[in-house]
Amino acid sequence: MTDLPADLRLRLSQEFSFSCFEVTGHQTAKDQTEKLLLKLKDSELVECVLMRDPGRRTVCISTQVGCAMGCVFCASGLLGVKRNLTASEIYEQVLVLHRLMKDDEQITNIVVMGIGEPLANYRNLMDALEVLTSDEGFGLGARRITVSTVGLPEKIREFAQSGKQFNLAVSLHAPNDSLRTEIVPVNRNIGIDEILAAADDYFEQTGRRISYEYVLLSGINDQPHHAAELADRLRGRNAHVNLIPMNGVSELVMTAPGEPDTEHFRSVLEQRGITATVRKRKGADIDAACGQLRLNREQQVELDQRLMS
């Protein structure tokens, strides 16, 4: 900005930043998926991801520093939850990913599926989505934004009353309460029936089909009888099951099932009238698992501190 005085430009460079965080990690996969590790003003860390597909550019963003839901397969919650992200910290992730893109690229979709439980940070989430969907903001249509939740019924109903046609994805991961409580500990105080009832209300108010996410864990929730029970649970609902073979996390012993078992699970659902797809894995050659890059950095910092002491 050469039309500004030199001393003012110097002061701006020293005291002003266009971003509320700095990029401290940047990984690029062979499939051109890009993952960023962001350091916030208080030195906490979060992640966001840019995924490239033919005709689509999808960004995945975080809503909390860490997560309190405790899902046993997820690296995001291994260090607990530190705090909520502010609205600006949420939508800034979209802007920094947008700056990575080429001139002929544009963001087509946003998935709020990164670190944290979005509906546990509801107010800041909605303030961020307001900017992202506003014509005076990022200008993306609500139908191009998907919010993923572990299933907080009261917040799902509040989300339905927003007046916007956002997509809702419910992280189910099990067909019954006993197994789901093992995988998603917060289910102990909620229950699948209450989650499904809230999701039904969301569909009734918005007309948007609900997506049920199901991370497949080898030998735990991936058997044909699990698929049959899940189909019985969802029968009669306008639902889509998104099967997700678990991303490997070095700190966890659980693994994804093989492709034949995954396909068998999907076919059982389809045979029983439930639409299901297997999510294509992105960024397989980098720290693809949600929270993995942050966890690795936090563990390295802790190790360095121990060595120094």
Secondary structure per residue as TSV (DSSP state, phi and psi in degrees):
chain	resnum	aa	ss	phi	psi
A	1	M	-	360.0	75.2
A	2	T	T	-73.1	-7.4
A	3	D	T	-85.3	0.8
A	4	L	S	-98.8	149.9
A	5	P	-	-58.5	146.5
A	6	A	H	-60.3	-39.5
A	7	D	H	-68.2	-33.1
A	8	L	H	-69.7	-39.9
A	9	R	H	-62.7	-37.6
A	10	L	H	-65.2	-45.4
A	11	R	H	-62.5	-41.1
A	12	L	H	-62.1	-41.9
A	13	S	H	-65.8	-28.1
A	14	Q	H	-86.6	-31.0
A	15	E	H	-118.9	-11.5
A	16	F	-	-120.4	142.3
A	17	S	-	-132.9	142.7
A	18	F	S	-80.3	-9.9
A	19	S	S	-125.0	149.8
A	20	C	S	-90.8	9.8
A	21	F	E	-157.0	172.9
A	22	E	E	-121.0	147.7
A	23	V	E	-81.1	115.8
A	24	T	E	-109.7	-5.8
A	25	G	E	-151.3	138.2
A	26	H	E	-146.0	112.5
A	27	Q	E	-115.4	139.1
A	28	T	E	-124.2	125.3
A	29	A	-	-88.4	168.9
A	30	K	T	-62.2	-29.3
A	31	D	T	-86.8	12.7
A	32	Q	-	72.4	12.9
A	33	T	-	-68.5	134.2
A	34	E	E	-120.6	132.2
A	35	K	E	-122.4	131.6
A	36	L	E	-113.6	140.6
A	37	L	E	-105.6	122.4
A	38	L	E	-111.5	131.5
A	39	K	E	-99.8	119.4
A	40	L	E	-81.8	173.5
A	41	K	T	-59.7	-29.7
A	42	D	T	-93.7	14.9
A	43	S	S	75.0	4.2
A	44	E	-	-73.0	161.7
A	45	L	E	-122.1	140.9
A	46	V	E	-139.3	171.3
A	47	E	E	-125.1	154.5
A	48	C	E	-147.9	159.3
A	49	V	E	-138.5	141.5
A	50	L	E	-110.9	122.6
A	51	M	E	-116.6	131.0
A	52	R	E	-108.7	127.3
A	53	D	E	-133.9	158.8
A	54	P	T	-55.6	119.4
A	55	G	T	79.0	0.7
A	56	R	E	-137.7	142.2
A	57	R	E	-131.4	108.5
A	58	T	E	-110.9	134.9
A	59	V	E	-112.8	142.5
A	60	C	E	-115.1	126.6
A	61	I	-	-124.8	159.9
A	62	S	-	-102.1	159.6
A	63	T	-	-126.7	-11.5
A	64	Q	E	-141.6	158.5
A	65	V	E	-87.5	103.0
A	66	G	E	82.6	-171.8
A	67	C	-	-153.5	142.1
A	68	A	S	-100.9	0.9
A	69	M	S	-75.7	-27.2
A	70	G	-	75.0	21.2
A	71	C	-	-55.5	129.2
A	72	V	T	-71.7	-16.1
A	73	F	T	-98.0	-0.5
A	74	C	-	-110.9	132.9
A	75	A	G	-74.9	-19.9
A	76	S	G	-61.3	-34.0
A	77	G	G	-99.4	3.4
A	78	L	T	-64.8	-25.0
A	79	L	T	-104.1	10.3
A	80	G	-	76.5	-171.7
A	81	V	E	-108.5	135.8
A	82	K	E	-97.5	-49.6
A	83	R	E	-169.7	168.4
A	84	N	E	-78.3	149.7
A	85	L	-	-80.6	148.2
A	86	T	-	-74.6	166.1
A	87	A	H	-58.4	-41.7
A	88	S	H	-66.8	-35.6
A	89	E	H	-68.5	-27.0
A	90	I	H	-74.7	-53.8
A	91	Y	H	-78.0	-19.4
A	92	E	H	-62.6	-29.3
A	93	Q	H	-60.1	-39.6
A	94	V	H	-63.7	-41.2
A	95	L	H	-67.0	-41.8
A	96	V	H	-69.2	-33.4
A	97	L	H	-70.4	-35.8
A	98	H	H	-60.7	-35.0
A	99	R	T	-71.0	-15.7
A	100	L	T	-77.7	-17.3
A	101	M	S	-83.6	156.1
A	102	K	-	-74.5	166.2
A	103	D	T	-61.5	-29.8
A	104	D	T	-93.3	10.3
A	105	E	-	-107.4	153.3
A	106	Q	-	-149.9	150.2
A	107	I	-	-69.7	127.4
A	108	T	-	-106.4	-25.9
A	109	N	E	-145.0	149.6
A	110	I	E	-125.8	131.8
A	111	V	E	-119.1	125.7
A	112	V	E	-93.5	78.4
A	113	M	-	-133.1	15.2
A	114	G	S	-82.5	-149.7
A	115	I	S	-66.8	133.3
A	116	G	S	103.5	165.3
A	117	E	-	-99.6	107.6
A	118	P	G	-54.7	-42.6
A	119	L	G	-75.6	-11.2
A	120	A	G	-79.8	-9.9
A	121	N	G	-123.7	48.2
A	122	Y	H	-59.6	-49.4
A	123	R	H	-62.9	-46.0
A	124	N	H	-67.3	-36.6
A	125	L	H	-58.1	-50.2
A	126	M	H	-66.1	-36.2
A	127	D	H	-63.4	-39.7
A	128	A	H	-67.2	-43.1
A	129	L	H	-65.2	-31.0
A	130	E	H	-61.4	-43.2
A	131	V	H	-67.8	-41.7
A	132	L	H	-67.4	-27.8
A	133	T	H	-100.2	-9.7
A	134	S	S	-73.1	143.3
A	135	D	T	-63.4	-24.4
A	136	E	T	-92.0	0.3
A	137	G	T	-112.6	-123.8
A	138	F	T	-82.9	-23.3
A	139	G	-	74.5	25.7
A	140	L	-	-90.7	140.2
A	141	G	-	-67.9	144.9
A	142	A	G	-59.5	-33.3
A	143	R	G	-69.2	-9.5
A	144	R	G	-98.1	7.7
A	145	I	E	-119.4	128.2
A	146	T	E	-117.9	129.0
A	147	V	E	-108.7	126.0
A	148	S	E	-101.8	134.3
A	149	T	E	-134.6	149.1
A	150	V	S	-72.1	-16.0
A	151	G	-	113.6	79.5
A	152	L	-	-110.8	96.9
A	153	P	H	-54.1	-45.6
A	154	E	H	-62.9	-40.2
A	155	K	H	-71.8	-33.6
A	156	I	H	-61.0	-42.3
A	157	R	H	-68.3	-37.9
A	158	E	H	-65.6	-39.1
A	159	F	H	-61.7	-39.2
A	160	A	H	-62.9	-30.0
A	161	Q	T	-85.3	5.8
A	162	S	T	-69.5	-20.0
A	163	G	S	85.1	2.4
A	164	K	S	-111.3	148.4
A	165	Q	-	-94.9	57.1
A	166	F	-	-69.4	153.9
A	167	N	E	-85.0	141.3
A	168	L	E	-113.9	128.7
A	169	A	E	-118.4	126.1
A	170	V	E	-106.2	123.3
A	171	S	E	-81.2	96.1
A	172	L	-	-88.8	-60.5
A	173	H	-	70.4	-3.9
A	174	A	-	-161.6	153.6
A	175	P	S	-94.2	-5.3
A	176	N	S	-143.7	162.3
A	177	D	H	-68.3	-37.8
A	178	S	H	-63.5	-44.8
A	179	L	H	-71.6	-40.1
A	180	R	H	-64.0	-36.2
A	181	T	H	-65.5	-32.3
A	182	E	H	-67.0	-38.0
A	183	I	H	-87.1	-39.0
A	184	V	S	-125.7	89.4
A	185	P	G	-56.1	-30.6
A	186	V	G	-66.5	-13.3
A	187	N	G	-63.2	-21.7
A	188	R	G	-55.5	-33.7
A	189	N	G	-101.2	7.7
A	190	I	T	-124.6	-70.8
A	191	G	-	96.3	142.3
A	192	I	H	-63.5	-40.3
A	193	D	H	-58.2	-42.0
A	194	E	H	-68.6	-36.9
A	195	I	H	-65.3	-46.0
A	196	L	H	-64.1	-37.0
A	197	A	H	-63.8	-42.1
A	198	A	H	-66.2	-39.5
A	199	A	H	-64.7	-38.0
A	200	D	H	-61.1	-41.5
A	201	D	H	-62.9	-38.3
A	202	Y	H	-62.6	-44.8
A	203	F	H	-63.2	-41.6
A	204	E	H	-63.2	-38.0
A	205	Q	H	-83.0	-31.1
A	206	T	H	-108.3	-23.2
A	207	G	-	76.1	6.4
A	208	R	-	-91.3	126.8
A	209	R	-	-62.2	137.8
A	210	I	E	-85.3	136.8
A	211	S	E	-102.7	129.3
A	212	Y	E	-106.7	114.2
A	213	E	E	-83.5	138.9
A	214	Y	E	-140.8	99.5
A	215	V	E	-75.4	122.8
A	216	L	E	-86.0	122.0
A	217	L	-	-116.0	118.2
A	218	S	T	-56.5	124.6
A	219	G	T	76.6	3.0
A	220	I	T	-114.3	-53.1
A	221	N	T	-135.9	20.4
A	222	D	-	-112.7	14.8
A	223	Q	S	-85.8	157.6
A	224	P	H	-56.1	-35.1
A	225	H	H	-69.7	-27.3
A	226	H	H	-67.1	-41.9
A	227	A	H	-63.7	-42.9
A	228	A	H	-63.1	-42.2
A	229	E	H	-66.4	-39.0
A	230	L	H	-63.6	-42.1
A	231	A	H	-60.8	-40.4
A	232	D	H	-62.8	-39.1
A	233	R	H	-62.2	-39.2
A	234	L	H	-97.3	-3.7
A	235	R	T	-57.6	135.1
A	236	G	T	88.2	-5.0
A	237	R	S	-102.6	148.2
A	238	N	-	-81.4	83.8
A	239	A	E	-128.8	154.3
A	240	H	E	-129.6	132.3
A	241	V	E	-101.6	123.6
A	242	N	E	-103.7	102.6
A	243	L	E	-81.9	130.7
A	244	I	E	-127.7	100.8
A	245	P	E	-58.6	132.4
A	246	M	-	-57.2	133.0
A	247	N	-	-74.7	135.8
A	248	G	-	-65.2	136.3
A	249	V	-	-127.4	120.2
A	250	S	T	-60.6	-28.1
A	251	E	T	-78.9	-8.1
A	252	L	-	-115.4	147.7
A	253	V	-	-90.7	-12.9
A	254	M	-	-71.2	150.7
A	255	T	-	-136.9	168.1
A	256	A	-	-81.0	150.2
A	257	P	-	-70.6	164.1
A	258	G	-	-69.4	164.7
A	259	E	H	-59.4	-40.2
A	260	P	H	-59.7	-42.5
A	261	D	H	-66.7	-38.3
A	262	T	H	-62.6	-45.0
A	263	E	H	-67.1	-36.4
A	264	H	H	-63.7	-42.5
A	265	F	H	-59.3	-46.8
A	266	R	H	-62.0	-42.3
A	267	S	H	-66.2	-34.4
A	268	V	H	-63.2	-42.8
A	269	L	H	-61.9	-47.4
A	270	E	H	-61.5	-42.1
A	271	Q	H	-62.3	-26.7
A	272	R	T	-98.7	15.0
A	273	G	T	87.3	13.9
A	274	I	-	-107.2	122.3
A	275	T	E	-68.2	129.1
A	276	A	E	-145.5	143.7
A	277	T	E	-134.3	158.2
A	278	V	E	-102.4	122.7
A	279	R	-	-66.2	130.6
A	280	K	-	-70.6	129.5
A	281	R	-	-74.5	131.9
A	282	K	-	-113.1	147.0
A	283	G	-	64.1	40.0
A	284	A	T	-64.0	-25.0
A	285	D	T	-98.0	10.6
A	286	I	S	-125.4	-173.5
A	287	D	-	-75.2	76.0
A	288	A	-	-74.6	-31.1
A	289	A	S	-61.7	136.4
A	290	C	T	-58.6	125.9
A	291	G	T	88.7	-7.4
A	292	Q	H	-67.2	-43.4
A	293	L	H	-64.8	-42.5
A	294	R	H	-63.9	-44.2
A	295	L	H	-60.7	-44.3
A	296	N	H	-60.5	-42.4
A	297	R	H	-67.2	-43.2
A	298	E	H	-62.2	-41.1
A	299	Q	H	-67.1	-35.7
A	300	Q	H	-67.5	-40.7
A	301	V	H	-62.1	-44.2
A	302	E	H	-62.1	-41.2
A	303	L	H	-63.6	-43.6
A	304	D	H	-61.6	-41.0
A	305	Q	H	-64.7	-39.1
A	306	R	H	-64.8	-40.6
A	307	L	H	-67.0	-35.6
A	308	M	H	-71.3	-30.2
A	309	S	-	-85.0	360.0
